[in-house]
Amino acid sequence: MTDPATAARLVNDLVELMHLEPLGNDRFRAQSEDIGTPAVYGGQVLGQSLMAACSTVGADRPVHSMHAYFLLPGEHAPIDYAVDRVRDGRNFTARHVVARQGDRIIFEMSASFQTVDKGIEHQLAMPQLDGPDGLPSELDQRIALGDRLPEYFRPKGLAPHGIEYRRVEPDDPLDPAPRPSESALWMRAIAPLPDDPLVHRALLAYASDHGLLRAAMLPHGLSFMSGQVRPASLDHAMWFHRDFRMDEWLLYVLDSPSAGGARGFCRGSVFTRDGRLVASTAQEGMLRILPKGSLLSSAGRAAPV
C-alpha cells in the first residue's frame, strides 16, 4: 500500500504530465515519462494529444470520440503537438493532432466534440464480476515474483505508479495458461484528482492502453513478460459515453475477437462501479512471436501492458 503523501505525489506527476506548454498557433509541447519501456508508453501520447485537441475547443463541447495511429516509436523526450481546427459546426467540432519529435511524425489523432444534447439512451450491461476489494494489484503481483521477475522489468516494474490496476482473474504473468480472450481489470488513480472532466478523460485515455493488447495473447498462453512476444500498438480508438471520475474504481472489460497476420484486434468497455458504461475502446496491435529460446532483451521489447 502506497502511503498517502507518495500517492498524492505520483498522481500529481501524472496530472502534470498531461499539462501542455502552449507554443502559439495551436502548437503545444509536453514532457515524457519513462515507465521502463524502450519507447514512450502509448497511453501517454493518447492522453496528451487529447489534451492538445481539447485546448482548442470550448468546455461546452466535450470530446465524444478519438481515433489515433501510432506511426513511429517515441523517444523519452519532449513531444510537440500541432492541432488543426478541421471543423467548427453548429453541434459538432473536429480536430486533427500530429505529434512530432524533431523531424519525425510519431503519431496522429482525430477527435470529435459535440454540444451536450438529449436523445435516446441504452447501454451494455456490466458483467457480474468480483469487485476490486481483496484483489492483488499488478504491482503486488510483480513484487511477489521475487527472483523470477526478469531483470529487464527492474527497477521500473517494481516502482509504484499513479494509477493502480487489479486483474479480476490474476494469472502467472510469466507462464499463463491458455484461456478465452475475455478478461477484466479494475483501475483508478490512487489519490484524488482535480475536478476537471478533461483531466479525467485524458487519464482514462492514458490508462486505456494498459492491458488491451494482452487480450489477444490469452488464448495462446503468451505474455509480455515471457520475452517471446514483440508487441506494438498500431492504432487506438476511444468513445466517451458518460461522465466519470478516474479517481474512483472503473472496471475495464476486454476481449479479442480476432488475431492474424501478426496482428491482434482487441476491444474494451469501461464501467463505473455502479454499472454505468462510460467509455469504449478498440485497438489493433502488432504481435510478433519469436522462436523459443530467442528471448528479447530489455532494449528490444516493451514492458507489460
PALO-719929 format. One record per residue (C-alpha): residue number from 1; x, y, z. Coordinates in steps of 0.25 Angstrom, whole numbers, plus 5000, padded with zeros to 4 digits. Example, Ala and Ser with C-alpha at 12.3 -4.5 7.8 and 13.67 -1.06 7.14 Angstrom:
BEGIN
- 1 / 5049 / 4982 / 5031;
- 2 / 5055 / 4996 / 5029;
***
This chain:
BEGIN
- 1 / 5000 / 5000 / 5000;
- 2 / 5006 / 5013 / 4996;
- 3 / 5006 / 5024 / 5007;
- 4 / 4996 / 5036 / 5005;
- 5 / 5007 / 5046 / 5002;
- 6 / 5014 / 5037 / 4992;
- 7 / 5001 / 5034 / 4985;
- 8 / 4998 / 5049 / 4984;
- 9 / 5011 / 5052 / 4978;
- 10 / 5010 / 5041 / 4968;
- 11 / 4996 / 5045 / 4964;
- 12 / 5001 / 5060 / 4963;
- 13 / 5012 / 5055 / 4954;
- 14 / 5002 / 5049 / 4945;
- 15 / 4994 / 5061 / 4944;
- 16 / 5006 / 5070 / 4941;
- 17 / 5009 / 5060 / 4930;
- 18 / 4996 / 5063 / 4924;
- 19 / 4999 / 5078 / 4925;
- 20 / 5004 / 5084 / 4912;
- 21 / 5013 / 5097 / 4909;
- 22 / 5006 / 5106 / 4899;
- 23 / 5015 / 5110 / 4888;
- 24 / 5005 / 5118 / 4880;
- 25 / 4997 / 5116 / 4867;
- 26 / 4991 / 5103 / 4873;
- 27 / 5004 / 5097 / 4876;
- 28 / 5008 / 5090 / 4889;
- 29 / 5020 / 5083 / 4896;
- 30 / 5019 / 5072 / 4906;
- 31 / 5029 / 5065 / 4914;
- 32 / 5031 / 5049 / 4914;
- 33 / 5031 / 5039 / 4925;
- 34 / 5039 / 5026 / 4925;
- 35 / 5032 / 5015 / 4931;
- 36 / 5042 / 5005 / 4927;
- 37 / 5038 / 5003 / 4912;
- 38 / 5048 / 5005 / 4901;
- 39 / 5039 / 5014 / 4894;
- 40 / 5029 / 5025 / 4900;
- 41 / 5017 / 5018 / 4906;
- 42 / 5005 / 5019 / 4896;
- 43 / 4995 / 5023 / 4907;
- 44 / 5003 / 5036 / 4910;
- 45 / 5003 / 5041 / 4895;
- 46 / 4988 / 5038 / 4895;
- 47 / 4985 / 5046 / 4907;
- 48 / 4994 / 5057 / 4903;
- 49 / 4988 / 5058 / 4889;
- 50 / 4974 / 5059 / 4895;
- 51 / 4978 / 5070 / 4904;
- 52 / 4984 / 5077 / 4892;
- 53 / 4971 / 5076 / 4884;
- 54 / 4962 / 5080 / 4895;
- 55 / 4971 / 5092 / 4898;
- 56 / 4965 / 5098 / 4885;
- 57 / 4950 / 5094 / 4888;
- 58 / 4941 / 5101 / 4898;
- 59 / 4937 / 5093 / 4910;
- 60 / 4922 / 5093 / 4905;
- 61 / 4926 / 5083 / 4895;
- 62 / 4932 / 5071 / 4902;
- 63 / 4940 / 5061 / 4894;
- 64 / 4932 / 5048 / 4890;
- 65 / 4942 / 5040 / 4881;
- 66 / 4956 / 5040 / 4877;
- 67 / 4963 / 5031 / 4866;
- 68 / 4979 / 5030 / 4867;
- 69 / 4990 / 5023 / 4859;
- 70 / 5004 / 5021 / 4865;
- 71 / 5013 / 5023 / 4854;
- 72 / 5027 / 5022 / 4860;
- 73 / 5033 / 5019 / 4874;
- 74 / 5034 / 5031 / 4882;
- 75 / 5047 / 5034 / 4890;
- 76 / 5047 / 5038 / 4905;
- 77 / 5048 / 5053 / 4901;
- 78 / 5039 / 5065 / 4899;
- 79 / 5027 / 5063 / 4889;
- 80 / 5022 / 5074 / 4881;
- 81 / 5007 / 5074 / 4877;
- 82 / 5001 / 5082 / 4866;
- 83 / 4985 / 5084 / 4865;
- 84 / 4978 / 5086 / 4852;
- 85 / 4964 / 5092 / 4854;
- 86 / 4957 / 5084 / 4844;
- 87 / 4943 / 5088 / 4846;
- 88 / 4934 / 5096 / 4855;
- 89 / 4920 / 5093 / 4853;
- 90 / 4907 / 5096 / 4859;
- 91 / 4907 / 5084 / 4869;
- 92 / 4920 / 5077 / 4865;
- 93 / 4935 / 5081 / 4865;
- 94 / 4946 / 5073 / 4859;
- 95 / 4961 / 5074 / 4862;
- 96 / 4973 / 5067 / 4856;
- 97 / 4986 / 5065 / 4864;
- 98 / 5000 / 5062 / 4859;
- 99 / 5011 / 5058 / 4869;
- 100 / 5026 / 5061 / 4866;
- 101 / 5039 / 5059 / 4871;
- 102 / 5049 / 5067 / 4863;
- 103 / 5046 / 5063 / 4848;
- 104 / 5039 / 5050 / 4852;
- 105 / 5024 / 5049 / 4852;
- 106 / 5021 / 5039 / 4862;
- 107 / 5006 / 5039 / 4864;
- 108 / 4993 / 5045 / 4859;
- 109 / 4980 / 5046 / 4864;
- 110 / 4966 / 5051 / 4860;
- 111 / 4956 / 5055 / 4871;
- 112 / 4941 / 5059 / 4870;
- 113 / 4933 / 5068 / 4880;
- 114 / 4919 / 5071 / 4882;
- 115 / 4909 / 5080 / 4889;
- 116 / 4902 / 5073 / 4901;
- 117 / 4889 / 5069 / 4895;
- 118 / 4877 / 5060 / 4899;
- 119 / 4874 / 5047 / 4892;
- 120 / 4871 / 5032 / 4893;
- 121 / 4879 / 5024 / 4903;
- 122 / 4883 / 5010 / 4906;
- 123 / 4895 / 5003 / 4909;
- 124 / 4902 / 4989 / 4910;
- 125 / 4900 / 4983 / 4924;
- 126 / 4913 / 4982 / 4933;
- 127 / 4917 / 4967 / 4935;
- 128 / 4915 / 4961 / 4949;
- 129 / 4930 / 4960 / 4953;
- 130 / 4937 / 4961 / 4966;
- 131 / 4940 / 4975 / 4971;
- 132 / 4954 / 4981 / 4973;
- 133 / 4954 / 4979 / 4989;
- 134 / 4963 / 4968 / 4992;
- 135 / 4969 / 4966 / 4978;
- 136 / 4984 / 4968 / 4977;
- 137 / 4990 / 4979 / 4969;
- 138 / 4999 / 4977 / 4957;
- 139 / 5010 / 4983 / 4965;
- 140 / 5008 / 4973 / 4977;
- 141 / 5008 / 4962 / 4966;
- 142 / 5021 / 4967 / 4961;
- 143 / 5027 / 4968 / 4975;
- 144 / 5022 / 4954 / 4978;
- 145 / 5030 / 4948 / 4967;
- 146 / 5043 / 4951 / 4974;
- 147 / 5055 / 4946 / 4967;
- 148 / 5046 / 4941 / 4956;
- 149 / 5044 / 4955 / 4951;
- 150 / 5052 / 4957 / 4938;
- 151 / 5064 / 4967 / 4940;
- 152 / 5058 / 4976 / 4929;
- 153 / 5046 / 4979 / 4938;
- 154 / 5054 / 4984 / 4949;
- 155 / 5054 / 4995 / 4955;
- 156 / 5043 / 5002 / 4947;
- 157 / 5033 / 4990 / 4948;
- 158 / 5035 / 4990 / 4964;
- 159 / 5032 / 5005 / 4965;
- 160 / 5018 / 5010 / 4970;
- 161 / 5010 / 5017 / 4959;
- 162 / 4999 / 5028 / 4960;
- 163 / 4989 / 5018 / 4954;
- 164 / 4986 / 5005 / 4961;
- 165 / 4982 / 4992 / 4953;
- 166 / 4976 / 4980 / 4959;
- 167 / 4973 / 4968 / 4950;
- 168 / 4959 / 4961 / 4953;
- 169 / 4966 / 4947 / 4950;
- 170 / 4980 / 4948 / 4953;
- 171 / 4989 / 4938 / 4946;
- 172 / 5004 / 4935 / 4945;
- 173 / 5010 / 4947 / 4937;
- 174 / 5022 / 4938 / 4933;
- 175 / 5015 / 4925 / 4929;
- 176 / 5000 / 4928 / 4927;
- 177 / 4991 / 4916 / 4923;
- 178 / 4983 / 4917 / 4910;
- 179 / 4969 / 4923 / 4913;
- 180 / 4958 / 4930 / 4906;
- 181 / 4961 / 4944 / 4901;
- 182 / 4952 / 4951 / 4911;
- 183 / 4958 / 4958 / 4923;
- 184 / 4955 / 4969 / 4932;
- 185 / 4963 / 4979 / 4942;
- 186 / 4959 / 4989 / 4951;
- 187 / 4967 / 5003 / 4951;
- 188 / 4967 / 5016 / 4957;
- 189 / 4976 / 5028 / 4961;
- 190 / 4982 / 5025 / 4975;
- 191 / 4979 / 5039 / 4980;
- 192 / 4968 / 5050 / 4978;
- 193 / 4969 / 5057 / 4964;
- 194 / 4965 / 5071 / 4961;
- 195 / 4950 / 5074 / 4958;
- 196 / 4953 / 5076 / 4943;
- 197 / 4946 / 5066 / 4934;
- 198 / 4957 / 5068 / 4923;
- 199 / 4967 / 5063 / 4933;
- 200 / 4959 / 5050 / 4936;
- 201 / 4957 / 5047 / 4921;
- 202 / 4971 / 5049 / 4918;
- 203 / 4976 / 5040 / 4929;
- 204 / 4965 / 5030 / 4925;
- 205 / 4971 / 5030 / 4911;
- 206 / 4985 / 5029 / 4917;
- 207 / 4980 / 5016 / 4925;
- 208 / 4972 / 5010 / 4913;
- 209 / 4985 / 5006 / 4906;
- 210 / 4988 / 4997 / 4918;
- 211 / 4985 / 4982 / 4917;
- 212 / 4977 / 4984 / 4904;
- 213 / 4986 / 4977 / 4894;
- 214 / 4988 / 4966 / 4905;
- 215 / 4974 / 4960 / 4902;
- 216 / 4979 / 4955 / 4888;
- 217 / 4990 / 4947 / 4895;
- 218 / 4982 / 4940 / 4905;
- 219 / 4977 / 4929 / 4896;
- 220 / 4991 / 4925 / 4893;
- 221 / 4997 / 4925 / 4907;
- 222 / 5006 / 4936 / 4904;
- 223 / 5010 / 4948 / 4912;
- 224 / 5019 / 4961 / 4910;
- 225 / 5028 / 4956 / 4922;
- 226 / 5031 / 4943 / 4915;
- 227 / 5040 / 4951 / 4905;
- 228 / 5035 / 4943 / 4893;
- 229 / 5026 / 4954 / 4888;
- 230 / 5029 / 4967 / 4881;
- 231 / 5017 / 4976 / 4883;
- 232 / 5014 / 4989 / 4877;
- 233 / 5001 / 4997 / 4877;
- 234 / 4997 / 5001 / 4863;
- 235 / 4984 / 5009 / 4865;
- 236 / 4975 / 5012 / 4876;
- 237 / 4960 / 5017 / 4876;
- 238 / 4952 / 5022 / 4888;
- 239 / 4938 / 5027 / 4890;
- 240 / 4933 / 5034 / 4903;
- 241 / 4919 / 5032 / 4906;
- 242 / 4916 / 5037 / 4920;
- 243 / 4923 / 5045 / 4931;
- 244 / 4932 / 5038 / 4941;
- 245 / 4944 / 5040 / 4951;
- 246 / 4957 / 5034 / 4949;
- 247 / 4960 / 5034 / 4964;
- 248 / 4948 / 5024 / 4966;
- 249 / 4949 / 5010 / 4962;
- 250 / 4946 / 5007 / 4948;
- 251 / 4944 / 4993 / 4942;
- 252 / 4951 / 4990 / 4929;
- 253 / 4945 / 4978 / 4922;
- 254 / 4954 / 4973 / 4910;
- 255 / 4953 / 4963 / 4899;
- 256 / 4960 / 4960 / 4886;
- 257 / 4950 / 4955 / 4874;
- 258 / 4962 / 4953 / 4864;
- 259 / 4977 / 4951 / 4862;
- 260 / 4984 / 4948 / 4850;
- 261 / 4995 / 4953 / 4841;
- 262 / 5004 / 4956 / 4853;
- 263 / 4993 / 4966 / 4858;
- 264 / 4983 / 4965 / 4869;
- 265 / 4970 / 4972 / 4870;
- 266 / 4964 / 4976 / 4884;
- 267 / 4952 / 4983 / 4890;
- 268 / 4949 / 4989 / 4903;
- 269 / 4937 / 4994 / 4911;
- 270 / 4939 / 5003 / 4923;
- 271 / 4929 / 5003 / 4934;
- 272 / 4927 / 5010 / 4947;
- 273 / 4926 / 5002 / 4960;
- 274 / 4911 / 5004 / 4960;
- 275 / 4909 / 4999 / 4945;
- 276 / 4909 / 5011 / 4936;
- 277 / 4916 / 5009 / 4923;
- 278 / 4925 / 5021 / 4922;
- 279 / 4935 / 5018 / 4910;
- 280 / 4938 / 5008 / 4899;
- 281 / 4951 / 5005 / 4893;
- 282 / 4957 / 4997 / 4881;
- 283 / 4971 / 4995 / 4877;
- 284 / 4980 / 4987 / 4867;
- 285 / 4994 / 4983 / 4870;
- 286 / 5006 / 4976 / 4865;
- 287 / 5009 / 4963 / 4872;
- 288 / 5021 / 4956 / 4866;
- 289 / 5024 / 4943 / 4873;
- 290 / 5039 / 4940 / 4874;
- 291 / 5045 / 4925 / 4873;
- 292 / 5046 / 4919 / 4887;
- 293 / 5060 / 4921 / 4892;
- 294 / 5062 / 4935 / 4886;
- 295 / 5056 / 4944 / 4897;
- 296 / 5056 / 4959 / 4894;
- 297 / 5066 / 4967 / 4902;
- 298 / 5062 / 4979 / 4910;
- 299 / 5066 / 4988 / 4898;
- 300 / 5056 / 4981 / 4889;
- 301 / 5043 / 4979 / 4896;
- 302 / 5032 / 4987 / 4903;
- 303 / 5029 / 4985 / 4918;
- 304 / 5016 / 4978 / 4921;
- 305 / 5003 / 4986 / 4917;
***
